[in-house]
Amino acid sequence: MIKDLLLAESKQYSVLLVFNDESKYIGQISMSEDKKRVKVKHQHGIEWVPLNEISSCSLSIPITPQ
């Protein structure tokens, strides 16, 4: 999951994060320097979330016409 989060951060992809309590955030992310937390910019604000609270992560990769 860390590799996916790092890819999303570097390419500025949107992510869907699902947490252990089944709540969800969709937005842009940034990793903390120690790689133990992720900052999520979502529709209701900005949250810092510990990685151990995330149960799954999905990336939204834009498709560009060629």
One Martini backbone bead per residue (centre of mass of N, CA, C, O) as a GRO file, in nm:
protein
   66
    1MET     BB    1   0.055   0.064  -0.018
    2ILE     BB    2   0.291   0.265  -0.013
    3LYS     BB    3   0.348   0.268  -0.316
    4ASP     BB    4   0.073   0.388  -0.395
    5LEU     BB    5   0.099   0.649  -0.228
    6LEU     BB    6   0.360   0.752  -0.363
    7LEU     BB    7   0.244   0.765  -0.647
    8ALA     BB    8   0.009   0.959  -0.586
    9GLU     BB    9   0.190   1.187  -0.489
   10SER     BB   10   0.377   1.225  -0.745
   11LYS     BB   11   0.108   1.234  -0.956
   12GLN     BB   12  -0.157   1.349  -0.825
   13TYR     BB   13  -0.358   1.145  -0.732
   14SER     BB   14  -0.642   1.014  -0.655
   15VAL     BB   15  -0.795   0.882  -0.352
   16LEU     BB   16  -0.919   0.588  -0.183
   17LEU     BB   17  -0.990   0.570   0.161
   18VAL     BB   18  -1.010   0.296   0.386
   19PHE     BB   19  -1.115   0.229   0.704
   20ASN     BB   20  -1.156   0.034   0.983
   21ASP     BB   21  -1.455   0.192   1.023
   22GLU     BB   22  -1.554   0.241   0.703
   23SER     BB   23  -1.448   0.494   0.631
   24LYS     BB   24  -1.410   0.775   0.386
   25TYR     BB   25  -1.168   0.908   0.148
   26ILE     BB   26  -1.141   1.168  -0.105
   27GLY     BB   27  -0.813   1.254  -0.250
   28GLN     BB   28  -0.533   1.416  -0.173
   29ILE     BB   29  -0.184   1.339  -0.105
   30SER     BB   30   0.056   1.323   0.178
   31MET     BB   31   0.351   1.240   0.313
   32SER     BB   32   0.530   1.183   0.565
   33GLU     BB   33   0.858   1.164   0.647
   34ASP     BB   34   0.811   0.880   0.819
   35LYS     BB   35   0.572   0.709   0.678
   36LYS     BB   36   0.305   0.706   0.907
   37ARG     BB   37   0.155   0.937   0.747
   38VAL     BB   38  -0.139   1.100   0.601
   39LYS     BB   39  -0.239   1.360   0.391
   40VAL     BB   40  -0.581   1.466   0.342
   41LYS     BB   41  -0.748   1.617   0.069
   42HIS     BB   42  -1.082   1.700   0.109
   43GLN     BB   43  -1.413   1.812   0.098
   44HIS     BB   44  -1.385   1.876   0.440
   45GLY     BB   45  -1.059   1.887   0.428
   46ILE     BB   46  -0.787   1.820   0.657
   47GLU     BB   47  -0.599   1.513   0.722
   48TRP     BB   48  -0.433   1.317   0.962
   49VAL     BB   49  -0.323   0.974   0.899
   50PRO     BB   50  -0.265   0.675   1.004
   51LEU     BB   51  -0.173   0.389   0.840
   52ASN     BB   52  -0.308   0.178   1.051
   53GLU     BB   53  -0.614   0.295   0.964
   54ILE     BB   54  -0.574   0.166   0.684
   55SER     BB   55  -0.728  -0.085   0.476
   56SER     BB   56  -0.753   0.085   0.194
   57CYS     BB   57  -0.640   0.155  -0.155
   58SER     BB   58  -0.732   0.380  -0.427
   59LEU     BB   59  -0.668   0.472  -0.755
   60SER     BB   60  -0.694   0.764  -0.971
   61ILE     BB   61  -0.635   0.725  -1.313
   62PRO     BB   62  -0.584   0.908  -1.572
   63ILE     BB   63  -0.705   0.929  -1.904
   64THR     BB   64  -0.522   0.988  -2.198
   65PRO     BB   65  -0.527   1.092  -2.498
   66GLN     BB   66  -0.343   1.012  -2.818
   0.00000   0.00000   0.00000
